[in-house]
Amino acid sequence: MRYARGARLLSRICASWPLRRRSYYPLESPRFLLPRAKSHEETPMSAAFYRDYVVDLKARLDDLHSDPASYQTYDLTMELLAQQNLISYAMSRKQGQVDSLFYRRDTASGQGTQMSQETAYRVFSGFFGLGQFLASTGRANGLAEEAFAETLTAGWNYPTCAVQFSYRKKGQPRGASMKMLFVGLNGDADAATFEAKLTLPDLLIRARPFSSTLLWEWK
């Protein structure tokens, strides 16, 4: 079934991804070819690491993916910018109504192609399997849309994923929700190299747990 809303989470996190990009390539399997940090680089970090958070998030997503019937309600939207593709994964259950949409979009032409749920989920699983993650504060600091996206991806070299997820399992009195924007990296050294390249370090979260009106960890 077609998802009732347009899956445009990234455009609601302070800036949309650029509308003018080079042509995209098929993304049938999760391959993230990131720049390699040199082994001798030991740049001090001020940004907070998020790999433990992403590991826990992936476990919750796996549970929803494998057993959605155990949830009373859920609302999940994920958008991944990688290899010049925008991959969207959206599914919800509200008042017994289930909707979903999984697609990739050519950001140059705006044309989208629907994907199977399994293919789309493998792409996101590949991202969540990277060695380290940083997270964005979502503060655009006056940057225009394309400039924000280019800065956060270090010139389109690093994959970036926005996740908005709320749910309540059957039999549970209350649910949980989060909304975050992650940058995927090879490991700790790669994260330090990435942070050193940023011209606007305020784009990265420095202390955990993080919560603002725009983005927040589990609550």
Summary of the structure (lengths in Angstrom):
residues: 219
radius of gyration: 16.9
end to end distance: 29.5
largest distance: 54.8
contacts: 673
relative contact order: 0.24
helix: 26%
strand: 28%
